[in-house]
């Protein structure tokens, strides 16, 4: 028997009244880049009116901008009214960030996501397949990517993106490996509330009542994700060690300039797979709502310097990495518009955790 959240059932009545009223009033453009004939206009207006997702200071919504996993996580916790926990996850990235409490809660319910143990993964764009698995697990206890996609399609919560694969490859038809945009995100939750999908599955509730350590439930949640979507590593006490290679490690910089959840900026540089010729990087930067993430290979230009020329996706991105000492790396961006919003850069000095 699936359990309904009474507070959200009450919300249905409110939303029904809102929907009825909106049809009797002339449509009004609320964002400069979302005309009233936009396919997701009603969903965006609903999400904005109920403070589910906000616009930007310049009056835009940026409907086609990818959603990060931690942004999706915040809405997931709020929408399903998931209960908080007192236990805190241990992470490879020890720095506290605003999304920690959401991930602690989601780990307790074993919701399949990638970013439980690494801040930079939380700040990366979330894939449609990951979103499908997380939602279908919480609502209906689905534990595989195909069953999650089928659940969303059967209930007309989401649609496929590649019609030519409809009869041959369910994941390609759905676009599981594609990023989820802001307009697609609000459309998902708008359809869910219109169908009164506010309940939580028994399997999610049973996980919350489990007494296993939080990191074990988070590992189980990550393992539930389809292998094609999984990123990062599981956390165990034995795995929580600094890499032994010369450059490998996680270098960070954080600064709070206010008291609000978004009044902070930071950078997380993860270096891995060092060789004699170079290494691999994942570089995440944010300032308030603005954020960006790039991945790619870096080649050494001297004993203390290395340079990236393009991202793993093939976009031009020129950044120099200089090792100042064993624990500090300075990054200088010459050009890189890939993977980030205006207001952030890949310049900075970061310290090994």
ZIKA-V813108 format. One record per residue. N is the residue number from 1. RES is the residue in one letter. SS is DSSP state (H for helix, E for strand, - for the rest). D_LAST is the distance of its C-alpha to the last C-alpha in whole Angstrom. Layout:
N/RES/SS/D_LAST + N/RES/SS/D_LAST
This chain:
1/X/-/46 + 2/X/-/43 + 3/X/E/42 + 4/X/-/43 + 5/X/-/41 + 6/X/H/43 + 7/X/H/42 + 8/X/H/41 + 9/X/H/45 + 10/X/H/46 + 11/X/H/44 + 12/X/H/46 + 13/X/H/49 + 14/X/H/47 + 15/X/H/46 + 16/X/H/50 + 17/X/H/51 + 18/X/H/49 + 19/X/H/50 + 20/X/H/53 + 21/X/H/53 + 22/X/H/51 + 23/X/H/54 + 24/X/H/57 + 25/X/-/55 + 26/X/-/55 + 27/X/-/51 + 28/X/-/49 + 29/X/-/46 + 30/X/-/43 + 31/X/E/41 + 32/X/-/42 + 33/X/-/41 + 34/X/E/42 + 35/X/-/46 + 36/X/-/48 + 37/X/-/49 + 38/X/-/45 + 39/X/-/45 + 40/X/-/42 + 41/X/H/44 + 42/X/H/45 + 43/X/H/42 + 44/X/H/40 + 45/X/H/42 + 46/X/H/42 + 47/X/H/38 + 48/X/H/38 + 49/X/H/41 + 50/X/-/39 + 51/X/-/36 + 52/X/-/34 + 53/X/-/33 + 54/X/-/33 + 55/X/-/34 + 56/X/-/33 + 57/X/-/34 + 58/X/-/36 + 59/X/-/38 + 60/X/-/37 + 61/X/-/35 + 62/X/-/34 + 63/X/-/36 + 64/X/-/35 + 65/X/-/31 + 66/X/E/29 + 67/X/-/27 + 68/X/E/23 + 69/X/H/23 + 70/X/H/21 + 71/X/H/25 + 72/X/H/27 + 73/X/H/25 + 74/X/H/26 + 75/X/H/30 + 76/X/H/30 + 77/X/H/29 + 78/X/H/31 + 79/X/H/34 + 80/X/-/34 + 81/X/-/34 + 82/X/-/31 + 83/X/-/31 + 84/X/-/28 + 85/X/-/26 + 86/X/-/25 + 87/X/-/22 + 88/X/-/19 + 89/X/-/17 + 90/X/-/14 + 91/X/-/12 + 92/X/-/9 + 93/X/-/8 + 94/X/-/8 + 95/X/-/9 + 96/X/-/13 + 97/X/-/15 + 98/X/-/19 + 99/X/-/19 + 100/X/H/18 + 101/X/H/21 + 102/X/H/23 + 103/X/H/21 + 104/X/H/21 + 105/X/H/25 + 106/X/H/25 + 107/X/H/24 + 108/X/H/26 + 109/X/-/29 + 110/X/-/27 + 111/X/-/28 + 112/X/-/27 + 113/X/-/24 + 114/X/-/21 + 115/X/-/18 + 116/X/-/17 + 117/X/-/14 + 118/X/-/12 + 119/X/H/13 + 120/X/H/14 + 121/X/H/16 + 122/X/H/18 + 123/X/-/18 + 124/X/-/20 + 125/X/E/24 + 126/X/-/25 + 127/X/E/28 + 128/X/H/32 + 129/X/H/32 + 130/X/H/29 + 131/X/H/30 + 132/X/H/33 + 133/X/H/32 + 134/X/H/30 + 135/X/H/33 + 136/X/H/36 + 137/X/H/34 + 138/X/H/34 + 139/X/H/38 + 140/X/H/39 + 141/X/-/37 + 142/X/-/37 + 143/X/-/35 + 144/X/-/35 + 145/X/H/35 + 146/X/H/38 + 147/X/H/39 + 148/X/H/37 + 149/X/H/38 + 150/X/H/42 + 151/X/H/42 + 152/X/H/41 + 153/X/H/43 + 154/X/H/46 + 155/X/-/45 + 156/X/-/45 + 157/X/-/42 + 158/X/-/41 + 159/X/-/42 + 160/X/-/42 + 161/X/-/41 + 162/X/-/43 + 163/X/H/46 + 164/X/H/47 + 165/X/H/45 + 166/X/-/46 + 167/X/-/48 + 168/X/-/46 + 169/X/-/43 + 170/X/H/41 + 171/X/H/38 + 172/X/H/39 + 173/X/H/41 + 174/X/H/39 + 175/X/-/36 + 176/X/-/34 + 177/X/-/31 + 178/X/-/32 + 179/X/E/30 + 180/X/-/31 + 181/X/E/32 + 182/X/H/33 + 183/X/H/36 + 184/X/H/36 + 185/X/H/34 + 186/X/H/36 + 187/X/H/39 + 188/X/H/38 + 189/X/H/37 + 190/X/H/41 + 191/X/H/43 + 192/X/H/41 + 193/X/H/42 + 194/X/H/46 + 195/X/-/46 + 196/X/-/45 + 197/X/-/42 + 198/X/-/40 + 199/X/-/40 + 200/X/E/38 + 201/X/-/38 + 202/X/H/39 + 203/X/H/36 + 204/X/H/34 + 205/X/H/35 + 206/X/H/36 + 207/X/H/32 + 208/X/H/31 + 209/X/-/33 + 210/X/-/32 + 211/X/-/30 + 212/X/-/28 + 213/X/-/24 + 214/X/H/22 + 215/X/H/20 + 216/X/H/23 + 217/X/H/25 + 218/X/H/22 + 219/X/H/22 + 220/X/H/26 + 221/X/H/26 + 222/X/H/23 + 223/X/H/26 + 224/X/H/29 + 225/X/-/28 + 226/X/-/30 + 227/X/-/28 + 228/X/-/29 + 229/X/-/27 + 230/X/-/24 + 231/X/-/20 + 232/X/-/17 + 233/X/-/17 + 234/X/-/18 + 235/X/-/16 + 236/X/-/17 + 237/X/-/16 + 238/X/-/17 + 239/X/-/15 + 240/X/-/12 + 241/X/-/11 + 242/X/-/8 + 243/X/-/11 + 244/X/-/13 + 245/X/-/14 + 246/X/-/14 + 247/X/-/12 + 248/X/-/11 + 249/X/E/8 + 250/X/E/6 + 251/X/E/6 + 252/X/E/7 + 253/X/E/10 + 254/X/E/12 + 255/X/E/15 + 256/X/E/18 + 257/X/-/21 + 258/X/-/24 + 259/X/-/24 + 260/X/-/25 + 261/X/-/23 + 262/X/-/23 + 263/X/-/22 + 264/X/E/19 + 265/X/E/17 + 266/X/E/14 + 267/X/E/12 + 268/X/E/10 + 269/X/E/10 + 270/X/E/10 + 271/X/E/12 + 272/X/E/14 + 273/X/-/17 + 274/X/-/17 + 275/X/-/21 + 276/X/-/23 + 277/X/-/24 + 278/X/E/21 + 279/X/E/18 + 280/X/E/18 + 281/X/E/16 + 282/X/E/15 + 283/X/E/15 + 284/X/E/15 + 285/X/E/16 + 286/X/E/18 + 287/X/E/20 + 288/X/-/22 + 289/X/-/24 + 290/X/E/24 + 291/X/E/21 + 292/X/E/21 + 293/X/E/19 + 294/X/E/20 + 295/X/E/20 + 296/X/E/21 + 297/X/E/21 + 298/X/E/21 + 299/X/E/23 + 300/X/E/22 + 301/X/-/25 + 302/X/-/24 + 303/X/-/22 + 304/X/-/19 + 305/X/E/20 + 306/X/E/20 + 307/X/E/22 + 308/X/E/22 + 309/X/E/26 + 310/X/E/26 + 311/X/-/24 + 312/X/-/25 + 313/X/-/28 + 314/X/-/29 + 315/X/-/29 + 316/X/E/29 + 317/X/E/25 + 318/X/E/25 + 319/X/E/21 + 320/X/E/20 + 321/X/E/17 + 322/X/E/17 + 323/X/E/15 + 324/X/E/15 + 325/X/E/13 + 326/X/-/11 + 327/X/-/8 + 328/X/E/10 + 329/X/E/12 + 330/X/E/15 + 331/X/E/16 + 332/X/E/20 + 333/X/E/22 + 334/X/E/26 + 335/X/E/27 + 336/X/-/25 + 337/X/-/27 + 338/X/-/26 + 339/X/-/24 + 340/X/E/24 + 341/X/-/26 + 342/X/-/27 + 343/X/-/25 + 344/X/-/22 + 345/X/-/21 + 346/X/-/18 + 347/X/-/18 + 348/X/E/16 + 349/X/E/13 + 350/X/E/9 + 351/X/E/6 + 352/X/E/4 + 353/X/-/0
